[in-house]
Amino acid sequence: MWFSTWTQTGIQVVSAAAQTLPDSPPLAAVRSSNLLWETLHQAGPIVKLVLLLLIVLSVACWGIILYKYLVLRRSGRGSDQFLALFARASSLSELYQAVRSSPASPLLAVFEEGYKELSRLLTSGGGSGRSAPEDALVATGGIENVSRAMRMAQTRAVTDLEKYLNFLASTGSTAPFIGLFGTVWGIMTAFRNIGATGSANLATVAPGIAEALIATAVGLFAAIPAVVAYNFFLQRIRVLTAEMENFSADLINIIERHLRKSA
């Protein structure tokens, strides 16, 4: 009898202790996930539309981030390879032949446009009966033409590099406000439920507040990566732009030194 009583008492103590213990991490995570899903399922149509829009913006931003990262990395590596060939080349014609099999890069595009314009000017000058093609360059303002061709190539390269960055900037600036709209709408829903039920208990207020917090969180989740990526990519583009400007100045100096040496 005493053994049976002691056993029942022990079982009751163990059961009470088990009820007072906190949930294990996996069980707590499952309950949290179910609670989040229930909150999203019970959200109003406006909040669901806001969340869908923010999710679409976030997915698009991550796609652009991956694409721009690959493009800028390829451009940076291509520019480094071109500068290495430019340092080893003994003449512009040799450099032009060496870079024809090189990967595309902004510096390569600038050089090709400048070299093509220089070749056209030298060809037209040689066919006009002048004693030296350099005289045609000086007489026709060929240096300015070459510089203008490289500036145009640089502008096109920068435009291509900046493609889709406006979308990141727009998402970074508007996503928090879209999330704020969902927040305001969720709070309005909470107050409407209070007015309809005449009670301000937690069960009445919590669903609307939960909708508001979820909309705010998703808005920040879409905006923060877009802003960070936009600033990072913009800095990389500025570096590539500076490299193109420095290379254009170096190439013009090389041409001018060649003209003075020939004169």
C-alpha positions in Angstrom: 0.0 0.0 0.0 2.7 2.4 0.9 4.7 1.6 -2.2 1.6 2.3 -4.4 1.0 5.6 -2.7 4.6 6.6 -3.1 4.6 5.7 -6.8 1.5 7.8 -7.5 2.9 10.7 -5.6 6.2 10.5 -7.6 4.3 10.4 -10.9 2.3 13.5 -9.9 5.4 15.4 -8.9 7.2 14.5 -12.1 4.1 15.5 -14.2 3.9 18.9 -12.4 7.6 19.5 -12.9 7.3 18.7 -16.6 4.5 21.2 -17.0 6.5 23.9 -15.3 9.6 23.3 -17.4 10.1 25.7 -20.5 9.6 24.3 -23.9 12.6 22.8 -25.6 14.1 24.9 -28.4 12.7 22.7 -31.3 9.2 22.7 -29.8 9.4 26.5 -29.1 10.5 27.1 -32.7 7.7 25.0 -34.0 5.1 26.9 -31.9 6.7 30.2 -33.0 6.5 29.2 -36.6 2.9 28.1 -36.3 2.0 31.4 -34.5 3.6 33.4 -37.3 1.8 31.4 -40.0 -1.5 31.8 -38.1 -0.9 35.6 -37.8 -0.2 35.8 -41.6 -3.3 33.7 -42.4 -5.5 35.9 -40.2 -4.2 39.1 -41.6 -6.5 41.3 -43.6 -6.4 41.6 -47.4 -4.6 45.0 -47.3 -1.9 43.8 -45.0 -1.5 40.6 -47.1 -1.2 42.8 -50.2 1.5 45.0 -48.5 3.4 41.9 -47.5 3.2 40.4 -51.0 4.5 43.6 -52.5 7.4 43.8 -50.0 8.3 40.2 -50.7 8.3 40.8 -54.4 10.6 43.8 -54.0 12.9 41.9 -51.7 13.3 39.0 -54.2 13.9 41.4 -57.0 16.5 43.2 -55.0 18.4 40.1 -54.1 18.4 39.1 -57.8 19.8 42.5 -58.8 22.4 42.3 -56.0 23.7 39.0 -57.2 23.7 40.1 -60.8 25.5 43.4 -60.1 28.0 41.7 -57.8 29.0 39.3 -60.6 29.1 42.1 -63.2 31.3 44.4 -61.1 33.6 41.6 -60.1 34.1 40.6 -63.7 34.6 44.2 -64.7 37.2 44.7 -61.9 39.1 41.6 -62.9 39.0 42.5 -66.6 40.3 46.0 -65.8 43.2 44.6 -63.8 44.1 42.3 -66.6 44.0 45.1 -69.1 46.2 47.4 -67.0 48.7 44.5 -66.7 48.8 44.2 -70.6 49.0 48.0 -70.9 52.0 48.1 -68.7 53.8 45.4 -70.7 53.0 46.6 -74.2 55.6 48.5 -76.1 53.1 50.2 -78.5 49.4 50.9 -78.9 49.1 48.6 -81.9 50.7 45.8 -79.9 48.4 46.5 -77.0 45.4 46.5 -79.4 46.3 43.1 -80.7 47.0 41.7 -77.3 43.6 42.8 -75.7 41.4 41.4 -78.5 41.2 38.1 -76.7 40.9 39.7 -73.3 37.6 39.6 -71.3 35.4 42.7 -71.7 36.0 45.5 -69.2 35.3 49.2 -69.0 38.9 50.1 -69.5 39.1 47.9 -72.6 36.0 49.6 -74.1 37.6 53.1 -73.5 40.9 52.0 -75.1 39.2 50.4 -78.1 37.2 53.6 -78.9 40.2 55.8 -78.5 42.5 53.6 -80.6 39.9 53.3 -83.4 39.5 57.0 -83.5 43.2 57.5 -83.5 43.6 55.0 -86.4 40.9 56.7 -88.4 42.7 60.1 -88.0 46.1 58.6 -88.9 44.6 56.9 -92.0 42.8 60.0 -93.2 45.9 62.1 -92.6 48.2 59.7 -94.5 45.9 59.7 -97.5 45.8 63.4 -97.8 49.4 63.8 -99.0 50.9 65.1 -95.8 54.4 64.3 -94.9 53.5 62.8 -91.5 50.3 61.5 -90.1 51.0 63.4 -86.9 50.6 66.7 -88.8 47.1 65.6 -89.6 46.4 65.0 -86.0 47.6 68.4 -85.0 45.9 70.2 -87.9 42.5 68.6 -87.4 42.5 68.7 -83.6 42.8 64.9 -83.5 43.8 64.8 -79.8 40.4 66.3 -78.9 38.6 63.8 -81.1 40.4 60.9 -79.5 39.6 62.3 -76.0 36.0 62.8 -77.0 35.7 59.3 -78.2 37.0 57.9 -75.0 34.7 60.1 -72.9 31.7 58.8 -74.8 32.9 55.2 -74.3 33.4 56.0 -70.6 29.8 57.4 -70.3 28.4 54.3 -71.9 30.4 52.0 -69.6 29.3 53.9 -66.5 25.7 53.8 -67.7 25.9 50.0 -68.1 27.5 49.7 -64.7 24.8 51.8 -63.0 22.0 49.8 -64.6 19.3 48.6 -62.1 20.9 50.6 -59.2 17.9 53.0 -59.3 15.7 50.1 -58.4 17.8 49.3 -55.3 17.7 53.0 -54.3 13.9 53.2 -54.8 13.3 50.0 -52.8 15.6 51.2 -50.0 13.7 54.5 -49.7 10.1 53.3 -50.2 10.0 49.8 -48.6 10.0 51.2 -45.0 7.1 53.5 -45.9 5.2 50.6 -47.5 5.8 48.6 -44.3 4.7 51.7 -42.3 1.5 51.7 -44.2 0.9 48.1 -43.2 1.7 49.1 -39.6 -0.8 51.9 -39.6 -3.4 49.6 -41.2 -2.8 46.9 -38.5 -3.2 49.4 -35.7 -6.4 50.7 -37.3 -7.6 47.0 -37.4 -6.8 46.7 -33.7 -8.8 49.8 -32.8 -11.7 48.7 -35.0 -11.8 45.3 -33.2 -11.8 47.1 -29.8 -14.7 49.2 -30.9 -16.6 46.3 -32.3 -16.2 44.1 -29.2 -16.2 46.8 -26.6 -13.2 45.1 -25.0 -9.6 46.1 -24.9 -8.2 42.8 -23.7 -5.1 41.2 -25.2 -7.0 38.8 -27.4 -8.7 41.7 -29.2 -5.7 43.9 -29.6 -2.9 41.3 -30.3 -3.9 40.3 -33.9 -3.8 43.8 -35.2 -0.6 44.7 -33.5 1.0 41.5 -34.8 0.0 42.4 -38.3 1.5 45.9 -37.8 4.8 44.5 -36.5 5.1 41.9 -39.3 4.6 44.6 -42.0 7.3 46.7 -40.4 9.7 43.9 -40.1 9.2 42.8 -43.7 9.6 46.4 -44.9 12.9 46.7 -43.1 14.0 43.3 -44.4 13.5 44.6 -47.9 15.0 48.0 -47.4 18.2 47.4 -45.5 19.9 45.0 -48.0 18.9 47.3 -50.8 20.5 50.3 -49.2 23.7 48.5 -48.2 24.1 47.0 -51.7 23.4 50.3 -53.4 26.1 52.1 -51.4 28.6 49.2 -52.0 28.0 49.1 -55.7 28.1 52.8 -56.1 31.5 52.9 -54.4 32.8 50.2 -56.7 31.5 52.1 -59.8 33.3 55.2 -58.5 36.5 53.3 -58.4 36.1 52.0 -61.9 35.2 55.4 -63.1 38.3 56.9 -61.6 40.4 54.2 -63.3 38.8 55.0 -66.7 39.5 58.7 -66.2 43.1 58.1 -65.2 43.7 55.7 -68.1 42.2 58.2 -70.6 44.5 60.9 -69.3 47.5 58.6 -69.5 46.7 57.6 -73.1 46.3 61.2 -74.1 49.7 62.0 -72.6 51.3 59.1 -74.4 49.9 60.3 -77.8 51.0 63.9 -77.1 54.5 62.8 -76.1 54.7 60.8 -79.4 53.6 63.8 -81.4 56.2 66.0 -79.7 58.9 63.4 -80.2 58.0 63.1 -83.9 58.0 66.8 -84.4 
